[in-house]
Amino acid sequence: MNTAFLFISGPEIMVIMLIVVMVFGADKIPEIARGLGKGIRQVKDATNDIKREITDSSEKINIETDITKDINKEINAVKDNIDDFTGPIKRQF
Protein backbone atom coordinates (compact mmCIF):
# COMPACT_ATOMS: atom_id res chain seq x y z
CA MET A 1 0.00 0.00 0.00
CA ASN A 2 1.44 3.32 -1.07
CA THR A 3 0.25 6.14 1.15
CA ALA A 4 0.74 9.64 -0.12
CA PHE A 5 -0.34 12.74 1.72
CA LEU A 6 0.27 15.95 -0.18
CA PHE A 7 2.84 14.16 -2.36
CA ILE A 8 4.76 12.92 0.70
CA SER A 9 5.44 9.20 0.95
CA GLY A 10 5.87 7.02 4.05
CA PRO A 11 9.68 7.26 4.40
CA GLU A 12 9.56 11.03 3.98
CA ILE A 13 6.96 11.29 6.75
CA MET A 14 9.19 9.21 9.02
CA VAL A 15 12.17 11.51 8.36
CA ILE A 16 10.04 14.58 9.08
CA MET A 17 8.77 13.04 12.32
CA LEU A 18 12.33 12.15 13.36
CA ILE A 19 13.43 15.75 12.77
CA VAL A 20 10.43 17.06 14.74
CA VAL A 21 11.30 14.78 17.68
CA MET A 22 14.93 15.86 17.55
CA VAL A 23 14.07 19.58 17.42
CA PHE A 24 11.20 19.75 19.91
CA GLY A 25 11.71 16.65 22.02
CA ALA A 26 9.22 13.85 22.63
CA ASP A 27 7.60 15.60 25.60
CA LYS A 28 6.63 18.71 23.57
CA ILE A 29 4.92 16.87 20.68
CA PRO A 30 1.57 16.33 22.50
CA GLU A 31 1.49 20.03 23.42
CA ILE A 32 2.16 21.02 19.81
CA ALA A 33 -0.53 18.62 18.55
CA ARG A 34 -3.01 19.99 21.11
CA GLY A 35 -2.26 23.54 20.03
CA LEU A 36 -2.70 22.66 16.36
CA GLY A 37 -5.98 20.92 17.14
CA LYS A 38 -7.28 23.96 19.01
CA GLY A 39 -6.23 26.24 16.18
CA ILE A 40 -7.94 24.09 13.58
CA ARG A 41 -11.08 23.97 15.73
CA GLN A 42 -11.12 27.77 16.05
CA VAL A 43 -10.80 28.21 12.29
CA LYS A 44 -13.58 25.68 11.72
CA ASP A 45 -15.85 27.42 14.24
CA ALA A 46 -15.12 30.80 12.66
CA THR A 47 -16.00 29.54 9.18
CA ASN A 48 -19.22 28.02 10.51
CA ASP A 49 -20.10 31.35 12.16
CA ILE A 50 -19.46 33.19 8.90
CA LYS A 51 -21.63 30.72 6.98
CA ARG A 52 -24.40 31.10 9.53
CA GLU A 53 -24.22 34.92 9.36
CA ILE A 54 -24.36 34.87 5.57
CA THR A 55 -27.32 32.50 5.61
CA ASP A 56 -29.17 34.55 8.23
CA SER A 57 -28.53 37.81 6.39
CA SER A 58 -29.63 36.42 3.05
CA GLU A 59 -32.82 35.02 4.57
CA LYS A 60 -33.63 38.43 6.07
CA ILE A 61 -33.42 40.14 2.70
CA ASN A 62 -35.01 37.22 0.80
CA ILE A 63 -32.01 36.20 -1.30
CA GLU A 64 -31.98 32.65 -2.62
CA THR A 65 -29.75 30.62 -0.28
CA ASP A 66 -29.56 27.49 -2.41
CA ILE A 67 -26.34 28.51 -4.13
CA THR A 68 -24.65 25.18 -3.41
CA LYS A 69 -26.41 23.50 -6.33
CA ASP A 70 -24.89 25.99 -8.76
CA ILE A 71 -21.47 25.67 -7.16
CA ASN A 72 -21.59 21.86 -7.21
CA LYS A 73 -22.70 21.92 -10.85
CA GLU A 74 -19.72 24.10 -11.77
CA ILE A 75 -17.31 21.94 -9.78
CA ASN A 76 -18.59 18.80 -11.49
CA ALA A 77 -18.20 20.48 -14.89
CA VAL A 78 -14.58 21.33 -14.10
CA LYS A 79 -13.96 17.75 -12.92
CA ASP A 80 -15.44 16.39 -16.13
CA ASN A 81 -13.25 18.71 -18.20
CA ILE A 82 -10.16 17.59 -16.29
CA ASP A 83 -11.12 13.93 -16.72
CA ASP A 84 -11.62 14.48 -20.44
CA PHE A 85 -8.23 16.17 -20.68
CA THR A 86 -6.28 13.65 -18.59
CA GLY A 87 -8.13 10.54 -19.75
CA PRO A 88 -5.76 9.69 -22.63
CA ILE A 89 -2.74 10.39 -20.45
CA LYS A 90 -3.92 7.99 -17.74
CA ARG A 91 -4.59 5.23 -20.26
CA GLN A 92 -1.06 5.40 -21.65
CA PHE A 93 0.46 4.46 -18.32
C-alpha positions as protocol buffer text, in pm:
chain_id: "A"
residue {
  index: 1
  type: MET
  ca { x: 0 y: 0 z: 0 }
}
residue {
  index: 2
  type: ASN
  ca { x: 144 y: 332 z: -107 }
}
residue {
  index: 3
  type: THR
  ca { x: 25 y: 614 z: 115 }
}
residue {
  index: 4
  type: ALA
  ca { x: 74 y: 964 z: -12 }
}
residue {
  index: 5
  type: PHE
  ca { x: -34 y: 1274 z: 172 }
}
residue {
  index: 6
  type: LEU
  ca { x: 27 y: 1595 z: -18 }
}
residue {
  index: 7
  type: PHE
  ca { x: 284 y: 1416 z: -236 }
}
residue {
  index: 8
  type: ILE
  ca { x: 476 y: 1292 z: 70 }
}
residue {
  index: 9
  type: SER
  ca { x: 544 y: 920 z: 95 }
}
residue {
  index: 10
  type: GLY
  ca { x: 587 y: 702 z: 405 }
}
residue {
  index: 11
  type: PRO
  ca { x: 968 y: 726 z: 440 }
}
residue {
  index: 12
  type: GLU
  ca { x: 956 y: 1103 z: 398 }
}
residue {
  index: 13
  type: ILE
  ca { x: 696 y: 1129 z: 675 }
}
residue {
  index: 14
  type: MET
  ca { x: 919 y: 921 z: 902 }
}
residue {
  index: 15
  type: VAL
  ca { x: 1217 y: 1151 z: 836 }
}
residue {
  index: 16
  type: ILE
  ca { x: 1004 y: 1458 z: 908 }
}
residue {
  index: 17
  type: MET
  ca { x: 877 y: 1304 z: 1232 }
}
residue {
  index: 18
  type: LEU
  ca { x: 1233 y: 1215 z: 1336 }
}
residue {
  index: 19
  type: ILE
  ca { x: 1343 y: 1575 z: 1277 }
}
residue {
  index: 20
  type: VAL
  ca { x: 1043 y: 1706 z: 1474 }
}
residue {
  index: 21
  type: VAL
  ca { x: 1130 y: 1478 z: 1768 }
}
residue {
  index: 22
  type: MET
  ca { x: 1493 y: 1586 z: 1755 }
}
residue {
  index: 23
  type: VAL
  ca { x: 1407 y: 1958 z: 1742 }
}
residue {
  index: 24
  type: PHE
  ca { x: 1120 y: 1975 z: 1991 }
}
residue {
  index: 25
  type: GLY
  ca { x: 1171 y: 1665 z: 2202 }
}
residue {
  index: 26
  type: ALA
  ca { x: 922 y: 1385 z: 2263 }
}
residue {
  index: 27
  type: ASP
  ca { x: 760 y: 1560 z: 2560 }
}
residue {
  index: 28
  type: LYS
  ca { x: 663 y: 1871 z: 2357 }
}
residue {
  index: 29
  type: ILE
  ca { x: 492 y: 1687 z: 2068 }
}
residue {
  index: 30
  type: PRO
  ca { x: 157 y: 1633 z: 2250 }
}
residue {
  index: 31
  type: GLU
  ca { x: 149 y: 2003 z: 2342 }
}
residue {
  index: 32
  type: ILE
  ca { x: 216 y: 2102 z: 1981 }
}
residue {
  index: 33
  type: ALA
  ca { x: -53 y: 1862 z: 1855 }
}
residue {
  index: 34
  type: ARG
  ca { x: -301 y: 1999 z: 2111 }
}
residue {
  index: 35
  type: GLY
  ca { x: -226 y: 2354 z: 2003 }
}
residue {
  index: 36
  type: LEU
  ca { x: -270 y: 2266 z: 1636 }
}
residue {
  index: 37
  type: GLY
  ca { x: -598 y: 2092 z: 1714 }
}
residue {
  index: 38
  type: LYS
  ca { x: -728 y: 2396 z: 1901 }
}
residue {
  index: 39
  type: GLY
  ca { x: -623 y: 2624 z: 1618 }
}
residue {
  index: 40
  type: ILE
  ca { x: -794 y: 2409 z: 1358 }
}
residue {
  index: 41
  type: ARG
  ca { x: -1108 y: 2397 z: 1573 }
}
residue {
  index: 42
  type: GLN
  ca { x: -1112 y: 2777 z: 1605 }
}
residue {
  index: 43
  type: VAL
  ca { x: -1080 y: 2821 z: 1229 }
}
residue {
  index: 44
  type: LYS
  ca { x: -1358 y: 2568 z: 1172 }
}
residue {
  index: 45
  type: ASP
  ca { x: -1585 y: 2742 z: 1424 }
}
residue {
  index: 46
  type: ALA
  ca { x: -1512 y: 3080 z: 1266 }
}
residue {
  index: 47
  type: THR
  ca { x: -1600 y: 2954 z: 918 }
}
residue {
  index: 48
  type: ASN
  ca { x: -1922 y: 2802 z: 1051 }
}
residue {
  index: 49
  type: ASP
  ca { x: -2010 y: 3135 z: 1216 }
}
residue {
  index: 50
  type: ILE
  ca { x: -1946 y: 3319 z: 890 }
}
residue {
  index: 51
  type: LYS
  ca { x: -2163 y: 3072 z: 698 }
}
residue {
  index: 52
  type: ARG
  ca { x: -2440 y: 3110 z: 953 }
}
residue {
  index: 53
  type: GLU
  ca { x: -2422 y: 3492 z: 936 }
}
residue {
  index: 54
  type: ILE
  ca { x: -2436 y: 3487 z: 557 }
}
residue {
  index: 55
  type: THR
  ca { x: -2732 y: 3250 z: 561 }
}
residue {
  index: 56
  type: ASP
  ca { x: -2917 y: 3455 z: 823 }
}
residue {
  index: 57
  type: SER
  ca { x: -2853 y: 3781 z: 639 }
}
residue {
  index: 58
  type: SER
  ca { x: -2963 y: 3642 z: 305 }
}
residue {
  index: 59
  type: GLU
  ca { x: -3282 y: 3502 z: 457 }
}
residue {
  index: 60
  type: LYS
  ca { x: -3363 y: 3843 z: 607 }
}
residue {
  index: 61
  type: ILE
  ca { x: -3342 y: 4014 z: 270 }
}
residue {
  index: 62
  type: ASN
  ca { x: -3501 y: 3722 z: 80 }
}
residue {
  index: 63
  type: ILE
  ca { x: -3201 y: 3620 z: -130 }
}
residue {
  index: 64
  type: GLU
  ca { x: -3198 y: 3265 z: -262 }
}
residue {
  index: 65
  type: THR
  ca { x: -2975 y: 3062 z: -28 }
}
residue {
  index: 66
  type: ASP
  ca { x: -2956 y: 2749 z: -241 }
}
residue {
  index: 67
  type: ILE
  ca { x: -2634 y: 2851 z: -413 }
}
residue {
  index: 68
  type: THR
  ca { x: -2465 y: 2518 z: -341 }
}
residue {
  index: 69
  type: LYS
  ca { x: -2641 y: 2350 z: -633 }
}
residue {
  index: 70
  type: ASP
  ca { x: -2489 y: 2599 z: -876 }
}
residue {
  index: 71
  type: ILE
  ca { x: -2147 y: 2567 z: -716 }
}
residue {
  index: 72
  type: ASN
  ca { x: -2159 y: 2186 z: -721 }
}
residue {
  index: 73
  type: LYS
  ca { x: -2270 y: 2192 z: -1085 }
}
residue {
  index: 74
  type: GLU
  ca { x: -1972 y: 2410 z: -1177 }
}
residue {
  index: 75
  type: ILE
  ca { x: -1731 y: 2194 z: -978 }
}
residue {
  index: 76
  type: ASN
  ca { x: -1859 y: 1880 z: -1149 }
}
residue {
  index: 77
  type: ALA
  ca { x: -1820 y: 2048 z: -1489 }
}
residue {
  index: 78
  type: VAL
  ca { x: -1458 y: 2133 z: -1410 }
}
residue {
  index: 79
  type: LYS
  ca { x: -1396 y: 1775 z: -1292 }
}
residue {
  index: 80
  type: ASP
  ca { x: -1544 y: 1639 z: -1613 }
}
residue {
  index: 81
  type: ASN
  ca { x: -1325 y: 1871 z: -1820 }
}
residue {
  index: 82
  type: ILE
  ca { x: -1016 y: 1759 z: -1629 }
}
residue {
  index: 83
  type: ASP
  ca { x: -1112 y: 1393 z: -1672 }
}
residue {
  index: 84
  type: ASP
  ca { x: -1162 y: 1448 z: -2044 }
}
residue {
  index: 85
  type: PHE
  ca { x: -823 y: 1617 z: -2068 }
}
residue {
  index: 86
  type: THR
  ca { x: -628 y: 1365 z: -1859 }
}
residue {
  index: 87
  type: GLY
  ca { x: -813 y: 1054 z: -1975 }
}
residue {
  index: 88
  type: PRO
  ca { x: -576 y: 969 z: -2263 }
}
residue {
  index: 89
  type: ILE
  ca { x: -274 y: 1039 z: -2045 }
}
residue {
  index: 90
  type: LYS
  ca { x: -392 y: 799 z: -1774 }
}
residue {
  index: 91
  type: ARG
  ca { x: -459 y: 523 z: -2026 }
}
residue {
  index: 92
  type: GLN
  ca { x: -106 y: 540 z: -2165 }
}
residue {
  index: 93
  type: PHE
  ca { x: 46 y: 446 z: -1832 }
}
